[in-house]
Every structure is written in structure tokens, then in C-alpha cells.
């Protein structure tokens, strides 16, 4: 354990941010899973609404600094591609 006051504070702040980031990543994974579940079920309407929700959650995570913007763009692009392929 750290002895210096500022180092102790950094440990606490890091732990708080780590927990927040973990929760955000988890919500992104859940949203993405819902999109793929709707695609597997061949439900176009559910897939489109799940895609809209997932895109929103991924964008919020990117704004908060959890994901890099290119990673988020790639994830959204792949989801969109999967939904568009299914609806043809």
C-alpha cells in the first residue's frame, strides 16, 4: 500500500474509474448481444431497434472515454452490416 497521500488518492480514483468503465463495457456487450440474438431469431424489427439502442450505448461509452472512437466506429459498422444483411 502507498504511503504518500496523493498516491493513496490515485488508488481510490483508479478503482472508482475502473468500476465505472467495467459497468459501461458490460452494458455495451449486453446491447451487442441483443442485436445478434434478434438477428439469429430472424426478427428484423427487433434487430433494427436493438441496433439503434446499441449504437447509442456505444457512442455514450466512446464519449466517456471507455472506447477509442475507431473501435466504436468499427463495432457499429459491423453491427449495421449484420442487420442489413439479415433484412435483405
MMTF fields as JSON, N, C-alpha, C and O atoms, coordinates in Angstrom:
{
  "mmtfVersion": "1.0.0",
  "mmtfProducer": "UNKNOWN",
  "numBonds": 351,
  "numAtoms": 352,
  "numGroups": 88,
  "numChains": 1,
  "numModels": 1,
  "chainsPerModel": [1],
  "groupsPerChain": [88],
  "chainIdList": ["A"],
  "bondAtomList": [4, 2, 8, 6, 12, 10, 16, 14, 20, 18, 24, 22, 28, 26, 32, 30, 36, 34, 40, 38, 44, 42, 48, 46, 52, 50, 56, 54, 60, 58, 64, 62, 68, 66, 72, 70, 76, 74, 80, 78, 84, 82, 88, 86, 92, 90, 96, 94, 100, 98, 104, 102, 108, 106, 112, 110, 116, 114, 120, 118, 124, 122, 128, 126, 132, 130, 136, 134, 140, 138, 144, 142, 148, 146, 152, 150, 156, 154, 160, 158, 164, 162, 168, 166, 172, 170, 176, 174, 180, 178, 184, 182, 188, 186, 192, 190, 196, 194, 200, 198, 204, 202, 208, 206, 212, 210, 216, 214, 220, 218, 224, 222, 228, 226, 232, 230, 236, 234, 240, 238, 244, 242, 248, 246, 252, 250, 256, 254, 260, 258, 264, 262, 268, 266, 272, 270, 276, 274, 280, 278, 284, 282, 288, 286, 292, 290, 296, 294, 300, 298, 304, 302, 308, 306, 312, 310, 316, 314, 320, 318, 324, 322, 328, 326, 332, 330, 336, 334, 340, 338, 344, 342, 348, 346],
  "bondOrderList": [1, 1, 1, 1, 1, 1, 1, 1, 1, 1, 1, 1, 1, 1, 1, 1, 1, 1, 1, 1, 1, 1, 1, 1, 1, 1, 1, 1, 1, 1, 1, 1, 1, 1, 1, 1, 1, 1, 1, 1, 1, 1, 1, 1, 1, 1, 1, 1, 1, 1, 1, 1, 1, 1, 1, 1, 1, 1, 1, 1, 1, 1, 1, 1, 1, 1, 1, 1, 1, 1, 1, 1, 1, 1, 1, 1, 1, 1, 1, 1, 1, 1, 1, 1, 1, 1, 1],
  "groupList": [{"groupName": "UNK", "atomNameList": ["N", "CA", "C", "O"], "elementList": ["N", "C", "C", "O"], "formalChargeList": [0, 0, 0, 0], "bondAtomList": [1, 0, 2, 1, 3, 2], "bondOrderList": [1, 1, 2], "singleLetterCode": "X", "chemCompType": "L-PEPTIDE LINKING"}],
  "groupTypeList": [0, 0, 0, 0, 0, 0, 0, 0, 0, 0, 0, 0, 0, 0, 0, 0, 0, 0, 0, 0, 0, 0, 0, 0, 0, 0, 0, 0, 0, 0, 0, 0, 0, 0, 0, 0, 0, 0, 0, 0, 0, 0, 0, 0, 0, 0, 0, 0, 0, 0, 0, 0, 0, 0, 0, 0, 0, 0, 0, 0, 0, 0, 0, 0, 0, 0, 0, 0, 0, 0, 0, 0, 0, 0, 0, 0, 0, 0, 0, 0, 0, 0, 0, 0, 0, 0, 0, 0],
  "groupIdList": [1, 2, 3, 4, 5, 6, 7, 8, 9, 10, 11, 12, 13, 14, 15, 16, 17, 18, 19, 20, 21, 22, 23, 24, 25, 26, 27, 28, 29, 30, 31, 32, 33, 34, 35, 36, 37, 38, 39, 40, 41, 42, 43, 44, 45, 46, 47, 48, 49, 50, 51, 52, 53, 54, 55, 56, 57, 58, 59, 60, 61, 62, 63, 64, 65, 66, 67, 68, 69, 70, 71, 72, 73, 74, 75, 76, 77, 78, 79, 80, 81, 82, 83, 84, 85, 86, 87, 88],
  "secStructList": [7, 7, 7, 1, 2, 2, 2, 2, 2, 2, 2, 2, 2, 2, 2, 2, 2, 2, 2, 2, 2, 2, 2, 2, 2, 2, 2, 2, 2, 2, 2, 2, 2, 2, 2, 2, 2, 2, 2, 2, 6, 6, 7, 2, 2, 2, 2, 2, 2, 2, 2, 2, 2, 2, 2, 2, 2, 2, 2, 2, 2, 2, 2, 6, 6, 1, 1, 7, 2, 2, 2, 2, 2, 2, 2, 2, 2, 2, 2, 2, 2, 2, 2, 2, 2, 2, 2, 7],
  "xCoordList": [0.846, 0.0, 0.882, 1.96, 0.408, 1.162, 1.206, 0.296, 2.277, 2.42, 2.087, 1.678, 2.259, 2.059, 0.568, -0.129, 0.094, -1.327, -1.853, -2.927, -1.116, -1.569, -1.633, -2.51, -0.705, -0.703, -1.914, -2.515, -2.266, -3.456, -4.71, -5.592, -4.772, -5.925, -5.994, -7.077, -4.859, -4.837, -5.366, -6.078, -5.023, -5.506, -7.028, -7.683, -7.59, -9.043, -9.723, -10.741, -9.152, -9.734, -9.677, -10.635, -8.554, -8.397, -9.414, -9.994, -9.631, -10.603, -12.013, -12.768, -12.364, -13.678, -13.875, -14.916, -12.864, -12.957, -13.013, -13.73, -12.251, -12.227, -13.614, -14.067, -14.274, -15.621, -16.62, -17.479, -16.507, -17.402, -17.204, -18.169, -15.936, -15.634, -16.116, -16.603, -15.979, -16.412, -17.923, -18.406, -18.663, -20.123, -20.527, -21.454, -19.841, -20.152, -19.849, -20.652, -18.692, -18.334, -19.349, -19.704, -19.806, -20.795, -22.102, -22.711, -22.534, -23.785, -23.649, -24.612, -22.456, -22.216, -22.308, -22.943, -21.671, -21.7, -23.128, -23.505, -23.915, -25.301, -26.097, -26.877, -25.9, -26.625, -26.245, -27.107, -24.966, -24.496, -25.068, -25.464, -25.103, -25.641, -27.118, -27.581, -27.868, -29.291, -29.477, -30.421, -28.578, -28.659, -28.459, -29.24, -27.404, -27.114, -28.19, -28.457, -28.801, -29.892, -31.088, -31.716, -31.395, -32.512, -32.206, -33.103, -30.944, -30.556, -30.718, -31.241, -30.267, -30.392, -31.853, -32.195, -32.708, -34.136, -34.841, -36.032, -34.09, -34.625, -35.752, -36.71, -35.627, -36.626, -36.055, -35.288, -36.441, -35.857, -36.17, -35.295, -37.413, -37.807, -37.053, -36.555, -36.979, -36.259, -34.78, -34.158, -34.221, -32.802, -32.529, -31.526, -33.427, -33.227, -33.327, -32.535, -34.307, -34.435, -33.268, -32.785, -32.815, -31.669, -30.399, -29.537, -30.287, -29.136, -29.113, -28.06, -30.263, -30.362, -29.933, -29.185, -30.414, -30.062, -28.566, -27.912, -28.032, -26.62, -25.724, -24.711, -26.1, -25.32, -25.263, -24.213, -26.393, -26.461, -25.549, -24.805, -25.613, -24.806, -23.314, -22.501, -22.959, -21.55, -21.041, -19.915, -21.868, -21.462, -21.268, -20.34, -22.15, -22.006, -20.725, -20.024, -20.419, -19.191, -17.963, -16.965, -18.039, -16.92, -16.746, -15.622, -17.866, -17.795, -17.202, -16.53, -17.446, -16.917, -15.473, -14.854, -14.937, -13.531, -13.274, -12.125, -14.307, -14.128, -13.57, -12.714, -14.058, -13.611, -12.982, -13.331, -12.057, -11.475, -12.514, -13.315, -12.487, -13.519, -13.48, -14.528, -12.3, -12.208, -12.764, -13.403, -12.522, -13.058, -14.584, -15.245, -15.123, -16.579, -17.17, -18.206, -16.51, -16.999, -16.989, -17.92, -15.939, -15.842, -16.937, -17.53, -17.2, -18.221, -19.611, -20.387, -19.908, -21.205, -21.343, -22.411, -20.263, -20.284, -20.574, -21.38, -19.935, -20.142, -21.563, -22.174, -22.079, -23.461, -24.439, -25.363, -24.229, -25.106, -25.076, -26.111, -23.881, -23.71, -24.481, -25.148, -24.382, -25.07, -26.594, -27.295, -27.096, -28.543, -29.011, -30.06, -28.232, -28.611, -28.592, -29.451, -27.615, -27.553, -28.774, -29.325, -29.195, -30.322, -31.62, -32.453, -31.803, -33.077, -33.257, -34.316, -32.243, -32.38, -33.176, -33.387],
  "yCoordList": [-1.192, 0.0, 1.242, 1.261, 2.261, 3.507, 4.25, 4.137, 5.007, 5.809, 7.27, 7.975, 7.721, 9.127, 9.396, 8.593, 10.534, 10.864, 10.91, 10.379, 11.528, 11.636, 10.258, 10.005, 9.375, 8.016, 7.236, 6.46, 7.442, 6.78, 7.249, 6.452, 8.553, 9.101, 8.536, 8.193, 8.436, 7.892, 6.462, 6.072, 5.686, 4.301, 4.286, 3.496, 5.168, 5.237, 5.696, 5.136, 6.725, 7.263, 6.216, 6.053, 5.51, 4.474, 3.366, 2.872, 2.977, 1.919, 2.361, 1.577, 3.603, 4.132, 4.142, 3.719, 4.629, 4.689, 3.295, 3.053, 2.385, 1.003, 0.364, -0.321, 0.591, 0.046, 0.667, -0.03, 1.971, 2.655, 2.122, 1.826, 2.004, 1.509, 0.078, -0.282, -0.733, -2.125, -2.2, -3.018, -1.352, -1.329, -0.88, -1.436, 0.115, 0.619, -0.445, -0.666, -1.11, -2.169, -3.298, -3.864, -3.615, -4.679, -4.318, -5.164, -3.071, -2.657, -2.671, -2.971, -2.349, -2.407, -3.85, -4.133, -4.758, -6.175, -6.709, -7.47, -6.313, -6.759, -6.241, -6.982, -4.975, -4.38, -5.068, -5.332, -5.356, -6.026, -7.439, -7.905, -8.104, -9.471, -9.478, -10.408, -8.434, -8.346, -8.202, -8.751, -7.467, -7.307, -8.659, -9.049, -9.371, -10.663, -11.705, -12.582, -11.619, -12.527, -12.288, -13.235, -11.014, -10.678, -11.132, -11.577, -11.021, -11.472, -12.979, -13.48, -13.703, -15.166, -15.602, -16.625, -14.823, -15.137, -14.706, -14.959, -14.051, -13.585, -12.563, -12.542, -11.722, -10.696, -9.326, -8.719, -8.856, -7.635, -6.398, -5.563, -6.283, -5.097, -5.03, -3.975, -6.159, -6.208, -5.911, -5.226, -6.422, -6.203, -4.724, -4.185, -4.069, -2.644, -1.789, -0.868, -2.101, -1.316, -1.605, -0.702, -2.865, -3.216, -2.555, -2.15, -2.449, -1.779, -0.301, 0.246, 0.332, 1.742, 1.952, 2.878, 1.086, 1.154, 0.896, 1.615, -0.124, -0.481, 0.654, 0.97, 1.26, 2.369, 3.524, 4.134, 3.813, 4.886, 4.586, 5.455, 3.367, 2.985, 3.014, 3.463, 2.537, 2.543, 3.975, 4.274, 4.866, 6.262, 6.94, 7.727, 6.626, 7.201, 6.713, 7.484, 5.434, 4.872, 5.532, 5.758, 5.836, 6.491, 7.916, 8.371, 8.622, 9.985, 10.018, 10.982, 8.978, 8.929, 8.449, 8.423, 8.069, 7.68, 6.219, 5.829, 5.399, 3.977, 3.273, 2.396, 3.663, 3.075, 4.136, 5.313, 3.715, 4.599, 4.793, 3.9, 5.958, 6.264, 5.305, 4.961, 4.872, 3.941, 2.569, 1.912, 2.146, 0.866, 0.914, -0.027, 2.011, 2.177, 2.216, 1.606, 2.932, 3.034, 1.663, 1.316, 0.892, -0.449, -1.357, -2.134, -1.256, -2.085, -1.751, -2.648, -0.463, -0.02, -0.435, -0.868, -0.3, -0.66, -2.148, -2.521, -2.992, -4.433, -4.823, -5.698, -4.167, -4.439, -4.034, -4.78, -2.857, -2.36, -3.298, -3.611, -3.736, -4.651, -5.95, -6.46, -6.479, -7.726, -7.557, -8.435, -6.43, -6.183, -5.984, -6.496, -5.242, -5.006, -6.294, -6.498, -7.163, -8.445, -9.286, -9.95, -9.255, -10.067, -9.589, -10.41, -8.301, -7.755, -7.833, -7.473, -8.296, -8.431, -9.64, -9.903],
  "zCoordList": [0.0, 0.0, 0.0, 0.594, -0.668, -0.778, 0.552, 1.374, 0.749, 1.961, 1.724, 2.646, 0.504, 0.179, -0.056, -0.677, 0.451, 0.4, -1.041, -1.325, -1.928, -3.322, -3.99, -4.816, -3.631, -4.198, -3.691, -4.435, -2.438, -1.874, -2.609, -2.928, -2.87, -3.581, -4.998, -5.471, -5.674, -7.034, -7.048, -7.973, -6.031, -5.939, -5.86, -6.54, -5.022, -4.879, -6.164, -6.572, -6.801, -8.032, -9.14, -9.896, -9.232, -10.254, -10.059, -11.026, -8.824, -8.527, -8.933, -9.51, -8.636, -8.992, -10.507, -11.008, -11.23, -12.694, -13.298, -14.27, -12.713, -13.198, -13.084, -14.002, -11.965, -11.76, -12.734, -13.274, -12.958, -13.895, -15.309, -16.014, -15.716, -17.062, -17.25, -18.321, -16.213, -16.285, -16.489, -17.272, -15.79, -15.92, -17.325, -17.914, -17.854, -19.189, -20.236, -21.143, -20.12, -21.072, -21.038, -22.072, -19.846, -19.687, -20.383, -21.037, -20.248, -20.893, -22.419, -23.125, -22.926, -24.37, -24.853, -25.869, -24.12, -24.5, -24.507, -25.397, -23.523, -23.437, -24.637, -25.234, -24.985, -26.117, -27.421, -28.26, -27.595, -28.811, -28.889, -29.958, -27.752, -27.711, -28.099, -28.76, -27.687, -28.034, -29.544, -30.113, -30.185, -31.638, -32.315, -33.183, -31.912, -32.535, -32.221, -33.043, -31.054, -30.709, -31.628, -32.101, -31.877, -32.781, -34.205, -34.921, -34.617, -35.953, -36.064, -37.059, -35.041, -35.041, -35.059, -35.653, -34.408, -34.378, -35.669, -35.85, -36.563, -37.846, -37.669, -38.442, -36.647, -36.346, -36.747, -36.0, -37.932, -38.486, -37.649, -37.418, -37.198, -36.416, -35.088, -34.694, -34.414, -33.131, -33.344, -32.532, -34.427, -34.722, -34.97, -34.503, -35.709, -36.007, -34.745, -34.547, -33.892, -32.653, -31.706, -31.022, -31.664, -30.827, -31.35, -30.57, -32.67, -33.279, -32.901, -32.574, -32.946, -32.577, -31.121, -30.809, -30.25, -28.837, -28.624, -27.869, -29.287, -29.136, -29.632, -29.009, -30.749, -31.301, -30.31, -30.111, -29.699, -28.709, -27.514, -27.059, -27.021, -25.856, -26.192, -25.384, -27.384, -27.799, -27.934, -27.534, -28.498, -28.641, -27.287, -27.104, -26.344, -24.997, -24.34, -23.684, -24.515, -23.941, -24.553, -23.869, -25.835, -26.518, -26.01, -25.796, -25.815, -25.295, -23.895, -23.527, -23.116, -21.752, -21.706, -20.642, -22.868, -22.924, -22.639, -22.428, -22.625, -22.351, -23.582, -23.467, -24.764, -26.02, -26.907, -26.825, -27.752, -28.758, -29.866, -30.143, -30.487, -31.485, -32.674, -33.22, -33.08, -34.211, -33.846, -34.668, -32.624, -32.153, -32.163, -32.603, -31.677, -31.625, -33.033, -33.295, -33.928, -35.304, -35.977, -36.703, -35.735, -36.314, -35.778, -36.525, -34.489, -33.849, -34.411, -34.741, -34.514, -35.043, -36.507, -36.939, -37.259, -38.675, -38.853, -39.706, -38.069, -38.179, -37.777, -38.391, -36.742, -36.333, -37.433, -37.756, -38.0, -39.062, -40.264, -40.853, -40.612, -41.737, -41.498, -42.399, -40.28, -39.947, -40.023, -40.525, -39.525, -39.562, -41.012, -41.404, -41.801, -43.195, -44.014, -44.871, -43.752, -44.463, -44.15, -45.028, -42.891, -42.463, -43.103, -43.487, -43.221, -43.69, -45.204, -45.717, -45.92, -47.376, -47.743, -48.927]
}
